[in-house]
Amino acid sequence: MDTARCLELFELYKERSFLWKSKDTMYHNKNKRRNAWGEISKLMEIPVPEWKAKMKTLMGTWVRSEKSKEKSNITGSICI
Protein backbone atom coordinates (compact mmCIF):
# COMPACT_ATOMS: atom_id res chain seq x y z
CA MET A 1 0.00 0.00 0.00
CA ASP A 2 1.49 3.33 -1.02
CA THR A 3 1.74 6.39 1.22
CA ALA A 4 -1.31 8.14 -0.24
CA ARG A 5 -3.50 5.09 0.36
CA CYS A 6 -2.14 4.73 3.91
CA LEU A 7 -2.96 8.37 4.62
CA GLU A 8 -6.45 7.93 3.17
CA LEU A 9 -6.99 4.85 5.35
CA PHE A 10 -5.69 6.68 8.41
CA GLU A 11 -8.06 9.62 7.82
CA LEU A 12 -11.09 7.34 7.38
CA TYR A 13 -10.16 5.54 10.59
CA LYS A 14 -9.54 8.81 12.45
CA GLU A 15 -12.97 10.14 11.42
CA ARG A 16 -14.59 7.19 13.19
CA SER A 17 -13.23 7.77 16.69
CA PHE A 18 -15.45 5.07 18.17
CA LEU A 19 -13.19 2.50 16.49
CA TRP A 20 -10.18 3.49 18.57
CA LYS A 21 -11.27 5.86 21.35
CA SER A 22 -12.38 3.76 24.32
CA LYS A 23 -14.11 6.73 25.99
CA ASP A 24 -16.38 7.28 22.98
CA THR A 25 -19.99 6.36 23.83
CA MET A 26 -20.22 4.20 20.68
CA TYR A 27 -16.96 2.32 21.35
CA HIS A 28 -18.77 -0.73 22.77
CA ASN A 29 -21.49 -0.76 20.08
CA LYS A 30 -20.42 -3.80 18.06
CA ASN A 31 -22.94 -3.19 15.27
CA LYS A 32 -21.80 0.41 14.80
CA ARG A 33 -18.17 -0.68 14.73
CA ARG A 34 -18.84 -3.54 12.30
CA ASN A 35 -20.73 -1.15 9.99
CA ALA A 36 -17.86 1.35 10.12
CA TRP A 37 -15.37 -1.38 9.23
CA GLY A 38 -17.58 -2.30 6.28
CA GLU A 39 -17.80 1.34 5.14
CA ILE A 40 -14.04 1.76 5.20
CA SER A 41 -13.60 -1.56 3.43
CA LYS A 42 -15.90 -0.46 0.62
CA LEU A 43 -14.31 2.99 0.32
CA MET A 44 -10.79 1.59 0.25
CA GLU A 45 -11.77 -1.46 -1.81
CA ILE A 46 -9.85 -3.80 0.48
CA PRO A 47 -11.18 -6.56 2.77
CA VAL A 48 -11.80 -5.69 6.42
CA PRO A 49 -9.12 -8.05 7.83
CA GLU A 50 -6.51 -6.52 5.52
CA TRP A 51 -7.20 -2.89 6.45
CA LYS A 52 -7.49 -3.74 10.15
CA ALA A 53 -4.07 -5.40 10.00
CA LYS A 54 -2.65 -2.39 8.16
CA MET A 55 -4.06 0.00 10.78
CA LYS A 56 -2.55 -2.13 13.54
CA THR A 57 0.85 -1.89 11.83
CA LEU A 58 0.54 1.86 11.23
CA MET A 59 -0.55 2.53 14.81
CA GLY A 60 2.30 0.39 16.18
CA THR A 61 4.79 2.36 14.11
CA TRP A 62 3.29 5.63 15.31
CA VAL A 63 3.41 4.57 18.99
CA ARG A 64 7.06 3.49 18.67
CA SER A 65 7.89 6.82 17.03
CA GLU A 66 6.17 8.78 19.80
CA LYS A 67 7.95 6.78 22.51
CA SER A 68 11.26 7.40 20.77
CA LYS A 69 10.55 11.14 20.75
CA GLU A 70 9.65 11.07 24.45
CA LYS A 71 12.80 9.13 25.28
CA SER A 72 14.97 11.58 23.34
CA ASN A 73 13.42 14.50 25.24
CA ILE A 74 14.33 12.83 28.54
CA THR A 75 17.92 12.06 27.55
CA GLY A 76 18.43 15.28 25.61
CA SER A 77 19.43 13.46 22.45
CA ILE A 78 18.18 14.47 19.03
CA CYS A 79 15.65 12.21 17.34
CA ILE A 80 15.04 12.67 13.64
MOKAZI-V370365 format. One record per residue. N is the residue number from 1. PHI is phi as a letter, one per 30 degrees, with the letter a starting at -180 (none if undefined). D_FIRST is the distance of its C-alpha to the first C-alpha in whole Angstrom. Layout:
n=N phi=PHI d_first=D_FIRST
n=N phi=PHI d_first=D_FIRST
This chain:
n=1 phi=none d_first=0
n=2 phi=d d_first=4
n=3 phi=d d_first=7
n=4 phi=d d_first=8
n=5 phi=d d_first=6
n=6 phi=d d_first=6
n=7 phi=d d_first=10
n=8 phi=d d_first=11
n=9 phi=d d_first=10
n=10 phi=d d_first=12
n=11 phi=d d_first=15
n=12 phi=d d_first=15
n=13 phi=d d_first=16
n=14 phi=d d_first=18
n=15 phi=d d_first=20
n=16 phi=c d_first=21
n=17 phi=e d_first=23
n=18 phi=d d_first=24
n=19 phi=d d_first=21
n=20 phi=b d_first=21
n=21 phi=c d_first=25
n=22 phi=d d_first=28
n=23 phi=d d_first=30
n=24 phi=d d_first=29
n=25 phi=d d_first=32
n=26 phi=c d_first=29
n=27 phi=e d_first=27
n=28 phi=c d_first=30
n=29 phi=d d_first=29
n=30 phi=d d_first=28
n=31 phi=d d_first=28
n=32 phi=d d_first=26
n=33 phi=d d_first=23
n=34 phi=d d_first=23
n=35 phi=d d_first=23
n=36 phi=d d_first=21
n=37 phi=e d_first=18
n=38 phi=d d_first=19
n=39 phi=d d_first=19
n=40 phi=d d_first=15
n=41 phi=e d_first=14
n=42 phi=d d_first=16
n=43 phi=d d_first=15
n=44 phi=d d_first=11
n=45 phi=h d_first=12
n=46 phi=b d_first=11
n=47 phi=d d_first=13
n=48 phi=e d_first=15
n=49 phi=e d_first=14
n=50 phi=d d_first=11
n=51 phi=d d_first=10
n=52 phi=d d_first=13
n=53 phi=d d_first=12
n=54 phi=d d_first=9
n=55 phi=d d_first=12
n=56 phi=d d_first=14
n=57 phi=d d_first=12
n=58 phi=d d_first=11
n=59 phi=d d_first=15
n=60 phi=d d_first=16
n=61 phi=d d_first=15
n=62 phi=d d_first=17
n=63 phi=d d_first=20
n=64 phi=d d_first=20
n=65 phi=d d_first=20
n=66 phi=d d_first=23
n=67 phi=d d_first=25
n=68 phi=d d_first=25
n=69 phi=d d_first=26
n=70 phi=d d_first=29
n=71 phi=d d_first=30
n=72 phi=d d_first=30
n=73 phi=d d_first=32
n=74 phi=d d_first=34
n=75 phi=d d_first=35
n=76 phi=i d_first=35
n=77 phi=d d_first=33
n=78 phi=c d_first=30
n=79 phi=c d_first=26
n=80 phi=c d_first=24
